[in-house]
Amino acid sequence: MRLRPAIAALLLAAAAAGEAQPVVADGPEGIDSVYSDFLAQVLKHWSPAQAAASEPLRVTMTCVSTANADRYVGIIQQQTIEAPIAAVAEVLDDIDHYHDLFPGTVKVQVREGSLRVDAGRPGSTLFATAWVQRAPIPFLPKIHFEMSHLVEKASTRAVYRYKLLRGDKLIASDGLVVLEAIGAARTRFTEYDFFNGHWGPLPTWLVWKESLKGAYHSDLAVRLKAEQPAWSYGRIAAEAERLTVAESERLERCFAERRAMKAPRS
């Protein structure tokens, strides 16, 4: 049974119930990471996107370092998508096709019985997903983990929070995606993503290289699907791969220039 219709129905119902701007006061369930409080502060002090005459169409990336954990990957990504916020949200809500958007992903499915609307928090939906991903180098076993999700929607903004529930190699994963409407036909997409794991013999540079490539590719895939909904996922994957390869030097520079971040505070 395909799960997307049930997810979409709940997310639409939550959006209709929560037309005030969403605020994620408490994050999703899961294992707190060193970035959980950071992300809570980022959302608490979020500055709404402002329309501009010229928005950058390429994905901008900032690489974040973590003290005493060189292989802890942190990436902040932003792009402007030439599509209405509802179209971008539809792509993110289509979990059945996450394996087409995220390189190396074999399978993603919503955990049975986890999908629900939070009656005490209008506009919110909670659920958990189970993932299977290929390792970044051949012959290593596949990576299995589960994520907890909290989605809050309104007409001009949507917040997708996610956090690790459990995993074999993955030991921390904490992030968010914020969609903001810029007029009727543009959407500002911002993502904060932090994760760490037991990567075995993989060197730091390889962990980061593969992570950056995957993040850049998936951001492009989301944009392409929202802007070109008639394109096949095969065409989207090929175009995202081409554009990612073209930006390889910029991704390497992001890794070389990574820096620590401090959360805004009251």
GUVEX-583106 format. One record per residue (C-alpha): residue number from 1; x, y, z. Coordinates in Angstrom, 3 decimals. Layout:
N
REC   pos          u          v          w
REC   NUM          X          Y          Z
...
This chain:
266
REC   pos          u          v          w
REC     1      0.000      0.000      0.000
REC     2      1.312      3.423     -0.930
REC     3      1.544      5.713      2.089
REC     4      1.674      9.076      0.376
REC     5     -2.118      9.738      0.229
REC     6     -2.489      9.261      3.994
REC     7      0.476     11.516      4.710
REC     8     -0.710     14.179      2.300
REC     9     -4.208     14.143      3.774
REC    10     -2.934     14.606      7.301
REC    11     -0.521     17.343      6.291
REC    12     -3.241     19.212      4.430
REC    13     -5.591     18.886      7.384
REC    14     -2.889     20.165      9.702
REC    15     -2.197     23.125      7.436
REC    16     -5.869     24.045      7.351
REC    17     -6.040     23.879     11.138
REC    18     -2.945     26.005     11.690
REC    19     -3.073     29.145      9.583
REC    20     -1.030     31.087     12.133
REC    21      2.689     31.103     11.431
REC    22      4.047     27.751     12.671
REC    23      6.457     27.770     15.582
REC    24      8.157     24.543     16.612
REC    25      8.301     25.089     20.360
REC    26      9.400     21.522     21.034
REC    27     11.258     19.453     18.506
REC    28     10.337     15.922     17.458
REC    29     10.968     12.917     19.661
REC    30     14.336     11.249     19.399
REC    31     17.940     11.399     20.506
REC    32     19.050     14.918     21.374
REC    33     22.263     15.963     19.671
REC    34     24.748     18.742     20.368
REC    35     22.728     20.766     17.846
REC    36     19.212     20.282     19.263
REC    37     19.308     23.495     21.290
REC    38     21.018     25.311     18.426
REC    39     18.154     24.447     16.079
REC    40     15.547     25.424     18.670
REC    41     17.202     28.844     18.972
REC    42     17.446     29.233     15.199
REC    43     13.690     28.709     14.891
REC    44     12.903     30.896     17.883
REC    45     14.777     33.810     16.305
REC    46     13.826     33.112     12.693
REC    47     13.719     36.187     10.446
REC    48     11.055     35.883      7.743
REC    49     12.286     35.840      4.155
REC    50     11.940     39.103      2.264
REC    51     11.202     39.331     -1.443
REC    52     14.107     40.630     -3.484
REC    53     14.500     41.757     -7.073
REC    54     17.031     39.015     -7.738
REC    55     17.172     35.794     -5.730
REC    56     20.131     33.369     -6.013
REC    57     18.992     30.296     -7.906
REC    58     21.960     28.115     -7.072
REC    59     22.226     26.355     -3.736
REC    60     24.354     28.276     -1.241
REC    61     26.118     26.111      1.330
REC    62     27.886     26.740      4.630
REC    63     29.884     23.902      6.186
REC    64     29.791     23.774      9.982
REC    65     32.565     22.259     12.085
REC    66     32.004     20.534     15.427
REC    67     34.566     20.754     18.226
REC    68     36.479     17.492     18.787
REC    69     34.441     15.686     16.106
REC    70     35.939     16.250     12.658
REC    71     33.616     13.770     10.961
REC    72     30.452     15.301     12.433
REC    73     28.895     16.812      9.313
REC    74     27.052     20.140      9.515
REC    75     25.597     21.863      6.452
REC    76     23.400     24.932      6.079
REC    77     21.793     25.178      2.638
REC    78     19.593     27.790      1.031
REC    79     18.041     28.324     -2.385
REC    80     15.138     30.086     -4.042
REC    81     12.735     27.848     -5.929
REC    82     10.650     29.192     -8.790
REC    83      7.467     27.477     -7.660
REC    84      4.681     28.150     -5.134
REC    85      5.234     26.932     -1.581
REC    86      2.472     24.334     -2.002
REC    87      4.348     22.766     -4.925
REC    88      7.591     22.518     -2.931
REC    89      5.766     21.105      0.091
REC    90      4.170     18.479     -2.156
REC    91      7.641     17.252     -3.139
REC    92      8.774     17.035      0.494
REC    93      5.565     15.275      1.515
REC    94      5.962     12.541     -1.105
REC    95      7.986     10.138      1.028
REC    96      7.424      7.295     -1.441
REC    97      9.863      9.089     -3.765
REC    98     12.580     10.015     -1.270
REC    99     14.759      7.272     -2.751
REC   100     14.581      9.212     -6.042
REC   101     15.603     12.510     -4.404
REC   102     18.322     11.463     -1.949
REC   103     21.385      9.801     -3.536
REC   104     22.359      6.486     -1.989
REC   105     18.927      5.944     -0.470
REC   106     17.553      2.458     -1.077
REC   107     14.246      2.669      0.767
REC   108     12.227      5.007      2.992
REC   109      8.880      4.157      4.522
REC   110      6.650      5.592      7.211
REC   111      6.708      3.418     10.310
REC   112      3.331      1.749     10.778
REC   113      1.144      3.416     13.394
REC   114      3.368      6.479     13.802
REC   115      1.409      8.963     11.672
REC   116     -0.780     11.339     13.669
REC   117     -1.906     14.937     14.051
REC   118     -0.970     16.594     17.356
REC   119     -4.311     17.793     18.723
REC   120     -2.569     20.093     21.191
REC   121     -0.544     21.823     18.507
REC   122     -2.713     23.091     15.616
REC   123     -1.117     22.696     12.212
REC   124      1.288     19.926     13.218
REC   125      1.817     16.361     12.026
REC   126      4.102     13.757     13.582
REC   127      5.399     10.503     12.144
REC   128      8.473      8.269     11.992
REC   129     10.343      6.879      8.999
REC   130     12.629      3.893      8.505
REC   131     15.571      4.347      6.120
REC   132     18.001      2.073      4.299
REC   133     21.004      3.731      2.636
REC   134     24.036      2.486      0.775
REC   135     27.444      3.112      2.322
REC   136     29.524      5.779      0.505
REC   137     32.123      3.231     -0.605
REC   138     31.553     -0.254     -2.090
REC   139     31.423     -3.494     -0.085
REC   140     30.453     -1.862      3.221
REC   141     27.074     -2.947      4.661
REC   142     23.974     -0.844      4.151
REC   143     23.067      1.746      6.794
REC   144     19.742      1.358      8.645
REC   145     18.145      4.023     10.842
REC   146     14.814      5.541     11.918
REC   147     13.905      9.227     12.069
REC   148     11.216     11.144     13.947
REC   149      9.461     14.003     12.105
REC   150      7.421     17.016     13.146
REC   151      5.834     19.080     10.357
REC   152      4.047     22.389     10.976
REC   153      2.357     24.217      8.125
REC   154      0.628     27.490      7.389
REC   155     -0.220     29.183      4.096
REC   156      3.084     31.063      3.780
REC   157      5.503     28.947      5.812
REC   158      6.189     25.284      6.543
REC   159      8.678     23.833      9.031
REC   160      9.960     20.267      8.744
REC   161     11.903     19.098     11.833
REC   162     13.568     15.713     12.047
REC   163     15.692     13.826     14.570
REC   164     17.287     10.393     14.905
REC   165     15.272      7.770     16.769
REC   166     17.718      4.887     16.407
REC   167     20.359      3.589     14.031
REC   168     23.146      1.090     13.560
REC   169     25.890      3.330     12.140
REC   170     24.204      6.715     12.553
REC   171     24.510      8.025     16.140
REC   172     23.187     11.598     15.711
REC   173     21.005     13.311     13.129
REC   174     19.189     16.562     13.766
REC   175     17.896     19.071     11.265
REC   176     15.174     21.200      9.808
REC   177     13.832     22.533      6.532
REC   178     11.937     25.821      6.395
REC   179      9.864     26.782      3.352
REC   180      8.758     30.405      3.031
REC   181      6.522     31.877      0.351
REC   182      8.041     34.834     -1.488
REC   183      5.040     36.115     -3.353
REC   184      2.720     33.684     -5.110
REC   185      5.226     31.805     -7.241
REC   186      8.555     31.684     -5.360
REC   187      9.692     29.783     -2.303
REC   188     12.727     30.284     -0.092
REC   189     14.130     26.885      0.933
REC   190     16.465     26.755      3.947
REC   191     17.902     23.581      5.454
REC   192     20.052     22.919      8.525
REC   193     21.432     19.381      8.645
REC   194     23.749     17.873     11.293
REC   195     24.717     14.207     11.593
REC   196     27.419     11.932     12.924
REC   197     28.073      8.211     12.908
REC   198     30.429      5.312     13.321
REC   199     31.999      5.499      9.885
REC   200     34.671      2.842     10.418
REC   201     37.761      3.260      8.228
REC   202     36.354      6.123      6.162
REC   203     38.623      9.202      6.265
REC   204     37.183     12.560      7.262
REC   205     37.521     14.078      3.802
REC   206     35.556     11.219      2.212
REC   207     32.723     11.436      4.760
REC   208     32.382     15.151      4.057
REC   209     32.811     14.840      0.288
REC   210     30.052     12.276     -0.079
REC   211     27.790     14.141      2.366
REC   212     28.155     17.440      0.521
REC   213     27.548     15.831     -2.853
REC   214     24.443     14.106     -1.556
REC   215     23.079     17.270      0.087
REC   216     23.663     19.414     -2.988
REC   217     22.166     16.791     -5.291
REC   218     19.034     16.362     -3.161
REC   219     18.441     20.124     -2.878
REC   220     18.640     20.420     -6.660
REC   221     16.336     17.428     -7.088
REC   222     13.706     18.999     -4.824
REC   223     13.910     22.250     -6.783
REC   224     13.755     20.569    -10.172
REC   225     10.736     18.464     -9.215
REC   226      8.881     21.505     -7.854
REC   227      9.713     23.631    -10.910
REC   228      9.301     20.854    -13.490
REC   229      6.632     18.494    -12.097
REC   230      6.221     16.738    -15.464
REC   231      9.870     15.621    -15.515
REC   232     10.553     11.995    -14.682
REC   233     12.619     11.221    -11.598
REC   234     15.248      9.710    -13.877
REC   235     15.618     12.982    -15.750
REC   236     15.723     14.927    -12.477
REC   237     18.433     12.655    -11.070
REC   238     20.558     12.999    -14.213
REC   239     20.279     16.792    -14.256
REC   240     20.959     17.096    -10.516
REC   241     24.030     14.874    -10.904
REC   242     25.324     16.967    -13.811
REC   243     24.939     20.204    -11.863
REC   244     26.500     18.676     -8.743
REC   245     29.593     17.542    -10.640
REC   246     29.923     21.049    -12.095
REC   247     30.060     22.466     -8.551
REC   248     32.643     19.999     -7.187
REC   249     35.286     22.681     -6.609
REC   250     32.838     24.847     -4.659
REC   251     31.847     21.885     -2.496
REC   252     35.497     21.147     -1.758
REC   253     35.994     24.799     -0.811
REC   254     33.034     24.594      1.567
REC   255     34.711     21.676      3.368
REC   256     38.042     23.523      3.540
REC   257     36.395     26.658      4.954
REC   258     34.045     25.011      7.474
REC   259     33.565     26.919     10.713
REC   260     31.747     26.666     14.031
REC   261     28.368     28.327     14.439
REC   262     26.737     29.915     17.451
REC   263     22.975     29.888     17.934
REC   264     21.180     33.228     18.351
REC   265     19.986     33.798     21.901
REC   266     17.597     36.168     23.625
